[in-house]
Amino acid sequence: MVTTDTRGRPLRDLRISLTDRCNFRCTYCMPRHLFGAEHLFLPKRELLDFDEITRLARIAAGLGVTKLRLTGGEPLLRRDLDVLIARLAAIDGIEDICLTTNGSLLTAERAHALREAGVNRVTLSLDAIDDDRFMAINDVGFPAHKVLKAIDNARAADLGPVKVNCVIQRGVNADQILPMAEAFRHTDVVLRFIEYMDVGTSNGWRMDDVVTAREIVDTLRTRHPITRLAANAPGETANRWRYDDGAGEIGIIASVSQPFCGGCTRARLSALGELYTCLFGVHGRDLRSPLRQGASDAELAALLSGIWHARDDRYSEIRGEQTAAGRQNPDNRVEMSYIGG
């Protein structure tokens, strides 16, 4: 069954946030002045449990979802994660399970356990190759070399192709573009540069702080010739590039300067059980209440498909139109740490 929205976009991907907690305080996501010691995270009873997550994923698979991405917060903070993954991997129709992590808890043993449970791929976040720079960004003193070890652990466990996300901000880490590229040339790791996005309202986003995809490409070309590649699949978020000398592949996610709303096939399930049909959403639709009040699978499927059928989101396109016209964008969007990236 293929479920489409008002723009003909199928529902193919479900991103599941397992927790709103994270052990990093990255300045562009969970800045310490807003997510400090006094911040109240969701109590355990408010989170979807494994049975609830599995049931919703199974219903989503019946509506056409084939890919699951587990996010957070930091998903590896969720206990017994391998138990959940094994349940998700057993769902008929699910072809791919990916996990996005900051790498701080991805030991060699954990990586192998995730692979055995059913994770196909992992994406790790690393915003600078320089230890001091990276520690300043994550604001908890976690060095880059420990993330590099986590990447090695993922590769050794065959959790690949391993991808590394690097959010680029002007005046923060734009000078890390070339060092990051050099660190992953001649490896099977796909480095992906991401334009700094206005997800939520806590990061003080300004268009002036965005280093565009064109600028990133131009910077890379000062050192190495690169050529654009065709997408692997419809709805892919990253523009693919390869080094002309065969040294590997780079991705660039350009949702600010080159919106790709027209091909978006992703829904997001928050740790609280709210379904968001856009990363830049303001309001989610509550699935937890009907789930806990005894709704049948058929009723939940009708609710989920109805939400998707009514979907008309194209925030990145609208943002560009409003920015060009000098108008402000919404100031009450959900935070990325709440629904995952």
N, C-alpha and C positions, 0 to 999 in steps of 0.2 A: 504493500500500500504506500503510495506517495502522497504526502500531505504538503500542499503548497499554500503560499500566502497571497496577498492581493497583487503582488508583483510577479507571481509565478515562481518564486524561489522555494525549492523543496526544503523540508526539514531533514537534514542529514547528520548534523553534529549536535551533541549535547555536552555542555561543559558543566561539570558538577563541582561546586565548591564544598569541600568537606569540613571547613572550619573558617571562622573569621579571624582566628589567631595567627600570628606570625612572630618568629623570633628575630626578625630584622625590623629595622625602622627606616626603610629607604625613604629618602627625602621626597621622592616623586610619587610615593604610594601611601605610606603610613608614617608621616613625619612625627617625630617624638613629641613636639609641642601639642599635638592633638591626640596621639596614641601613647601617652605616658603611663606612669604607674597608676594613675587614677581612672584610666579608661576602663569602662565596663564592657567586657566581651560577653558573648552569648553564653548563658548557662547550658550545661550539657543537655538538660531536658528539652531545651528549645531546638536543638540540632536534630536534623533528620537522622534516624538510626539506620543501621545497615539494611534492615528489612525494608524500610520505607524507601531508601535510595534504590535498592535492587528492584523493588516493585515499579517505581516510576521509570527506571531505565528500561525495564521489560516492556512497559506500556509504550514508551517512546520508540522502542525498536519496532513495535507493531505498526507505528505510524511512519516508518521509513528511516529512523536513525540507525546508522551503521557504525558511527565513531563516537567514542566517549573520551573526554579529557578530564582528568581529575586535577582540581586546582584548590586554591585556598583564598586568602591566607596561605599558610604553608601546609600542604596536605600531609606531609610526613609527621606532623604533630598529632595526627589522628591515630589512636591506638588500634592495633590489630588490623592495619590497613590491608594486609595480604589476604585476610579473610573476606573482606568486601570485594577485593579485586577478583578473587576466585569465583565469587558469586556472579559478578558482572560478566566475566569471561565466559560463563556457561550459558548466557542468554542467547537464544537463537536470533541470528541476524546481526549481532555485534561482531564486527570484523576487526576493529582496531581500538585498543585502549592505550592512551598516552597519559603521562603524568608530568605536570610542570612543577618544578621545585627550585628552591634557592641553593640546594646542594649541601646545606650545612649538616644534614642528618643522613646523607646518602653514603653510608659505609659500604665496603665491599660485600659484607654479609647481607645488608639490606637490599642492595642492588640485585643480588642473586635471588633473594626471596621474592622480590617484586616480579622478576622475570618468570620464576617458577609459578607464581600465582596467576600470571596472565598479562602483565604489562608488556606491550610491544615496543614502545618507544618512550624516551624521556626528553624533556626540554629543561635545560638549566638556565638560570639567570646569572649573568656576569657583566657588570657595567663598566669595568675597567680591568686591565691586566696588571696595573700597578697596585701593589698592596695598600699603600697609604691612601691612594685615591679611592679605591674600592671601599676601604674601611670608613672613609668619610661619607660615602654615599649610603652605605647600609647602616651607619651610625650605631653599630654594636661592636665594632672592632674585629669583624670577621675578615680575614685576609683572602686575597684572590687565590693564593696558591692552594688553599684548602678546597676551593671550588674546583680548581684544576684537578685535584686528586679525586674529587667526586665524579668529575667527567671521566677520568680514567676508570673509576669503578664501574660506571655505567657502560662504558665500551667493553670492559672485560666481561661483563655479564650479558653482553649481546643485546643491550637495550638501545638498539639503534635502527636507523641512523640517529645518532645523538645530535640534538640541536642546542645551540647556545644563543639566548636572547640578550641583546645589549641595547638598552634605551639610551639614546643620545640626546643630551641637552646642551645647548649653547652656553658656554661659560662654565660648564661643570665637567664634562668629559669628552667634548668634541675632539680634543687632541689625542684621545685614545683610539680613534678609528683605525689608524694605521698600525699601532702596536697590537691591537686586538686582531686585526687581519693577519699580521705576521705570525701571531701565536698559533693560529689554526690553519695556516697554509700547509699543504702537504700532509693533511690528516683527513680522516673520513668524517670529521665533525663539521656540521653546517652552521656557520656563524650567521646570525640574523640581526641586522641593525634595525631598530624600531624608532620611528619618529616619536618624539615626546608628545603624548596625547593628553587631552583634557578630560580624563576619566575622573568622575567625582568632582569635588570642589575643594579638597584639602591641600592640593599640591601647588596652589598659586599659579596655575598654568597661564602663560601668555604666548601669543603667536610668535613674539620676538625670540622666545627661547627655543623654538623649533628649528632643528637642523634638518632641512628637507632631504628627501631621497636623492634629488638631483645633486645637492651639495655633497652628500655621502659618496655617490658615484664619482663625482669629480675628484674628491679627495683620494679615493682608492686608485683612480687612474693616474695620479701623480707618481705612483710607485709601480703599479702593475696594470697592463691592459686587461680589461674584462669585457665580456660579451653577454648580452641578455639571452636568457633561455626561455623556452616555452613553459607554461605551467604544467605541472604533473597531473592536476585534476581540476575540474571546475570548482570555483569557490575558494581556491587557495588564497591565503592572506598575503603571502610574501611574493614579491617579484624575484625571480631567480636569475642569478648571474654566475658565470664561471670565469675562472682565470684562463686567459688564452694559452698560458704555458702548461695547463693541465694540473695545476696545484690545488684544485678543489672548487667548491661552490660556496657562494655567499647569497643570503637572502636579504631583502630590504622590505620592511613593512611600512607602507606609506599612507596610512589612513587619513592623515591630515592633508597632505598636498595632492594625493592621488586617490580619492575615496573609491572603495570597492564595494559599496553597499549593494549594488546590483547583483552581485554574486554571493551574498552572505547567506549561508545555510545553517547558521549557528543559533541555538537557544542556550540560555544559561540558567542553571538551577542553583539558587543560593543555599547556603548551609541551613537557613531558616525554612527552606521549602517554598520559596517564591520563584516563579518563572519569569525571567527577563528575556525579551526578544531582541535586545540590543545592548551592547557593552555600555552605551551611553544612556541607558534607560533611567527614567525618573521613578516609575512605579512598577513593581512586579506583581504578578497574579498569584495569590495564595493557593498552593496545592496541599500544604500540610494540613490545613483544617479539614477539608473534605476527606483527605486520606485518613485522618485520625477519627473522623466522625462516621466511618463505616461505608464510604462510597465504594461502589463496585468498580472492577476494572473497566467495564464498559462506560461507566459514568466518568471516570478519570480520563479515559481515552477521549471521550467526547469533549471534556473540558479542555484538555491539552490541544486537541486538534482545532477546537474553536478559537482558542487564543492565537494559534499559528495562522489559521485561515484569515483572521482579521488583521494580521500584522502588516503594517505599511512603513516600518522604520527605514529611515535613510539619513540618520543623524549626520554622518560625516559629510554628505553632500550638502545638507542644509547648513552645517557649520561654515562651509566654504562660501555659500551664498550670503550668509549673514555677515561674515567677516568682511567680504568684499563690499557689502553695503554699509559697513561701520556699525552694525547692530550687535548687541550683547547676546551671548549664548545662554541657555538655561543655567541657573546657579544652584539647582537642587538635584543634580544627578547622583545616582547611587555610587558609592566608593568602589574602586577596583578591588580592594581587599575583601569586600563583601561578596562579590560575585565572580572573582577570578578574572584574569586577563584574556 
